[in-house]
Amino acid sequence: MADAKREIERKYESDESGLPDLTGVGAVATVLDKGLVDLDATYYDTADERLAAASLTLRRRTGGSDAGWHLKFPVAPGVRDEIRAPLSDTVPEEIAALVRSRTRDRALIPLVRLRSSRDVRHLVDADGALLAEASLDTVTAERLTGAGGAAQWTEIEIELADGGDPALLDQLDKRLRKAGVRPSKSPSKLARALEQTAPGQSGKRRRRKAGPTGPVTAGDHVLAYLRAQRDALVGLDPAVRRDIPDSVHRMRVATRRARSTLRTFGNILDRAVTDPVAAELKWLAGELGIDRDQEVLADRLSTALDALPPGLVTGPVHERLTAWAGRRHGGAHAHLTGVLDSRRYLILLDSLDTLLVDPPLRKAARKKPEKALGKAVRKDEKKLTGLVEHALELPPGEDRDVALHEARKKAKRTRYAAEAVTDALGGPARSLTKSMKSLTTLLGDHQDSVMARRTLREFAAVAHAAGESAFTYGLLYGREEARAAELEAELPERWRKITKG
């Protein structure tokens, strides 16, 4: 079974002077010589180096205290989350699944072998507690594919102990710089190995190409926003599989943003081509919603129940709610993992890639963004106005609930459209995004109340059938009903401010 560890470290170039004395830096009272360790790591990637392009590293390592499979995700400069699995001959399935959104149907193959002779020092405080580990690594890199070559170098690595104070790394950095040691130009050993062992490099570092220019045309802006959502989908996939809090919500938002972009900007991207992709994005958002909607509802009901005085809680309400939430979440997460492993999902990711590589641009895509993009956003605003005004004309009840839900969905689409054009349109787009966020918050709270009341009726029916009191469920239902009425009463003034702003 894989486990996770947060790794915080810094790497430095090294010459023949070796590792400076770090005694007395910060809380470091003693530097303990832990001897030499021989490490042998084989790094895996697709033939076209998809993991490396995303700054991910996957290795099988022997030697040292943590032999096994290691998958590292970048979090911030010098910070990575490392997922570990026991040593085996082939890539463990739980590890392969975490990179599937990037590898798709490409095989993971041995790409680079790194053999390191590591001279280890433990930096401990006055009580002997480990603060950090410093090592001097002599590395030999060998590319295992194509006509690549080999390379050698020496580097210093400082890794913070679990739970250590990151400020210590800054203090150690000052001591190292004072001793003439400079930060490494490569973010990882693998990155340096790939540079120096690439065919024709002969140990030299490749020149990096200049980054792309910013968006200029209307099409550039739409594609940049769509690309950001594709990247978010792919990047959040491993977090959803690991059941990281809020990851499902963020992935669902990225899915909806991508779909809204394809639907709103039909004047930029040909919908005859993009509509099938938008339909698949709708499917994915629905699958993500199974888990997310249940999570939101469980939190809402738990919060409401905890707010009641103990005397108003009759029967095993807490127990029923806890069991329902746990059962629903476990089943929903298992289902969602299956979705992420499905051929349909991987084809969707490939389709998004194809759209970005060869976009079906229409004539308006070549125009300046102000007019072309503004027209599309105004069209969404007009449709939203009709939906809100229709909902406000209806009497309270189920029909109004449905109408408000439809208005909420259109408000979200308008918000995402405004977000997509913010770089192009500036202040007006930011203002619209802010007002749409306010509106969707209100309408979202209302829809959550609708769903909560539906669930509470189901709980009450089950309790009644079991001979239990349904009083508490009815009380919570009444409070949700009152909350919905408050929101409906607040909507006209909120909408007036939006339309007049």
Sequence and secondary structure as in RCSB ss.txt:
>XXXX:A:sequence
MADAKREIERKYESDESGLPDLTGVGAVATVLDKGLVDLDATYYDTADERLAAASLTLRRRTGGSDAGWHLKFPV
APGVRDEIRAPLSDTVPEEIAALVRSRTRDRALIPLVRLRSSRDVRHLVDADGALLAEASLDTVTAERLTGAGGA
AQWTEIEIELADGGDPALLDQLDKRLRKAGVRPSKSPSKLARALEQTAPGQSGKRRRRKAGPTGPVTAGDHVLAY
LRAQRDALVGLDPAVRRDIPDSVHRMRVATRRARSTLRTFGNILDRAVTDPVAAELKWLAGELGIDRDQEVLADR
LSTALDALPPGLVTGPVHERLTAWAGRRHGGAHAHLTGVLDSRRYLILLDSLDTLLVDPPLRKAARKKPEKALGK
AVRKDEKKLTGLVEHALELPPGEDRDVALHEARKKAKRTRYAAEAVTDALGGPARSLTKSMKSLTTLLGDHQDSV
MARRTLREFAAVAHAAGESAFTYGLLYGREEARAAELEAELPERWRKITKG
>XXXX:A:secstr
  EEEEEEEEEEE  TT     TTSTT  EEEEEEEEEEEEEEEE TT HHHHTT EEEEEESSS  EEEEEEEE
ETTEEEEEEE   SS  HHHHHHTHHHHTT   EEEEEEEEEEEEEEEE TT  EEEEEEEEEEEEEE STT  E
EEEEEEEEEE TT  THHHHHHHHHHHHTT  B SSSSHHHHHHHHHSTTTTT             SHHHHHHHH
HHHHHHHHHHHHHHHHTT TTHHHHHHHHHHHHHHHHHHTTTTB HHHHHHHHHHHHHHHHHHHHHHHHHHHHHH
HHHHHHTS GGG  SSHHHHHHHHHHHHHHHHHHHHHHHHTSHHHHHHHHHHHHHHHS  B GGGGS HHHHHHH
HHHHHHHHHHHHHHHHHHS SSHHHHHHHHHHHHHHHHHHHHHHHTHHHH HHHHHHHHHHHHHHHHHHHHHHHH
HHHHHHHHHHHHHHHTT   HHHHHHHHHHHHHHHHHHHHHHHHHHHHHH 
